[in-house]
Amino acid sequence: MREVIITDLTRFKSEENVCTAAIDVKTGECLRPTPYLKSAKCKELGIHPGAILKGDLNFLTHKSSPHIEDADYTELYFHGACSGERFKELLENSLSNSVSEGFGVNFSVGQKHIPHVQQADCSIITIKINPNQLSIHEDKFNPGKIKSSFTDNKGDRFNYLSITDRGFHDYAKNHYNDGRLHEVTNLISQQNEVYLRVGLSRVHQAPDGRNGYWLQVNGIYTYPNFHDGVRTYE
């Protein structure tokens, strides 16, 4: 039986299911439980990033790159929420210095996907960046859509990435609807540290023919604090 801590709770267009990722407390391995958990079940149990789960989780026998974290499960039990400091320690222990280092892929300027024919080391990483290097803004190409842009420690810039962090996206969207989206970036800039969980989508072909695994921001975590509307640590 594994004890894991949820690091990512990501949204789909349909709100019925959510995709989760977790880190094994003992081994430091990242696992992505499949089939996906139901959104209603997560709400019932109070599952959010920082939630402690116990259960039988095993990596899929026939998993494929880059989604090497895929794992099946028989039973998962909620065992409360970890502290903010414990969650921060978990993120620290999973750090990559840059997006390229984490995925084992060199990104060219403006590149936001890994071609489906190219190998990557994994499908989800943690990076730590300067809070001033992250902005939350409207997608100028798709009005009403909220995106993120950031510069990692290597100096690589990634613009207009989808925010799949369910709690953070809803928080930012509410501010956008109220005409206060700038307050979200302002709040981030006032923090000392920001951790990003950067993930890869399942294979997808864009209208222009580019086919591959697309970068997305699965989790945004700031320290020493953040607004309770995003998530609450006990």
N, C-alpha and C positions, 0 to 999 in steps of 0.2 A: 504494500500500500504506500502510495506517495503522499507527501504533504507539499502542496504547491501554493503559490501566491499569485493571484490574478494581476497581470501587468497591463493587459489590453482588453478593452470592451468596445468592439468596433461595430459600426452600423452598416446595414444594407439598405437599399432602396425600399425593400419591404421591411416593415418593422417587426415581423413575426419572429425572426431569428436574429441572433447576434453572434459574431465571431469573437472568441476569446483566445487569449494566449496567457500562459502562466510559466513561472520559473520554479523548478524543483528546489525546495529549501536546502536539501542535502547536496545534490549533485551540481546545481547551477544550470541544468539543462532547461531549454525552453521547449514547451509543449503546446500544441494547438489542438484542444479537444474536438473530435469529430465523432458523430454528427454534431452540428452546431446546436448550442443551447437555445431554448426558447426564451424570447424576451420576457414573456410573462413569468417564467420560472425564475429568471434572474431578479425580477422585481419582487417576487414573492419571498425569495431568500435574502434579499438585500445584497446581491452580488454586485460588486463594483471593483475597480482597480484597488488593490490592497486587501481584497477578500482572501481569506485562508480556506482552501478546500482540501479535503482528504478523500482518497479513493484509488481505485485500480486504473491507472493510466499507463498505456504501453504504446510505444512508437509503432506506426503501421509497418507491416512487413514489406509492403510494396510501395513505399513512399517514393516520390520523385522530386528531383531538384527543380526549383530551389526550396520547395515547401517541405523541407526535411523535418519540420517540427510536428507534422500531422500525427496525431495519436488517437487511438480509440479508448473507450472507457466503458466500464460496466455500471459503476455507481460513483457518484460524487456527493460529498457531504460538506455543508457549509460549517466552518468552525470559527466564525467571527471575523473581525478585521484586524489587520496588523497596524502598528503605529506608523506615523509618518516617517520616523527615523529608521525604522526597520525596512520600510519600503524604499527609502532613499539608499540604504546600504545594498539592497537587492539590485537596484539600478546601477549603482557604482560598480558592483562586481560583474556586471554584464556589459560594461562599456567597450565600445570601439572608438578609436580616435577620430574617425571620419566615415562618411558614407562609403567611399571607395574601399577603405580598409575592411569595414564590416562585411560587405557583400563579396569582397574579393574581385571587384570589377572596377576598372578605371572609366570614369564618366567624362565624356567630352562636354564642352560648354553648352548649356541648354538641354542636355540629355536628361530625360526623366523616366526612362524605361530601360530594362535589360532585354535585348532581343531574345525571342524564345529559343533560338538555336545556341545561345551562349550559356555557359554554366555559371552559376553563382553559388557561393558557399552556404547560403541560408536565405530565409525569406523575411527575417525580422531582426533588427538590431537596436541597440541603445547608443545614443550619442549625447554628449553634454556640450552645450554651446553658451556663448555669451548671450544673456537675455536681450541685449540690444541688437543681436543679429537675427532675431525672429520677429516677423510681423504677421498680423492677421488682417486680412483685407478682402474686399469684394473682388471677384474675378471680372476683370474688365472685358473679357470675351463672353462671359455668361452672367449678365446682371442678375443679382439676387443670390448667386452662389458665393459661399465663403471659402477662401483658400488661405494657404500659409506659404510663406517664403522664408528661407533661412540660408545662412552661410555657415558651413561647418568649420572645424578646426584646421582643415587642410586649405581652407580658403575657397572651396568650391561653393558656388551659389546654386540653389535649387528654388525655382520660382513656380508659383501657382500649383502647389501640390494639394491634392484633396485631403481634407481633414476627416478621417474616419473614426476618430475618437468620439464616441457617441455623446458623452457628457459634455465635453468641451465644445463640440460642434453646436449642440443645442443652446449652450450658454452664449456662444458668439452670435448665433442666429437671432436669439432674442434681443441682444444688444443692437444688431443690425436693424431689426424691425423697429426699434425705438430710436434709430438715428444716433446710436452711441457706440458704434463698433470701434471707434478710435480708443475708447476707454479700455478695451481688452488688451491692445498692444501696450498702452500706457501702464497698465497694471503689471504686465509681464516685465517691462523694462525696469520696474521698481524692485524686482526680486534679485536675489544674489546668484541664483543658479537656475538653469532650466535644462531638463532632460527631455529628449524626444525619443519616442519609440517609432522608428521608421520601418515600414513594412513594404512588401511587394504584393500586388494584387495577383489573382489567378490570371492565367494567360488571357489577353484581350487584344483585339485588333482595332486600332483607331481608324476613323474614317479615311485618313490619308494613307492607310496601308501598313503603318508601323504595327508590328505584332510582337507582343512580349509581356513582360511583367512590369507593371507600372508602380513607381514610387508613390507612397501615400504616408501621411502622418497618423499613426495609430494611437499615439498617446503623447500628451503634453503635460509635463509635471514641473511645477515651479516650487522653489524653496526660498525663504522660509515659510511662505503661506500662499494660499490662493483662495478665491471666493468659494464659499460653501455651496453655491449653486452648481458648481462643477462636480464636486465629490467631497465627501467628508471622511477623514481618518479618525479613528477612535483613539 
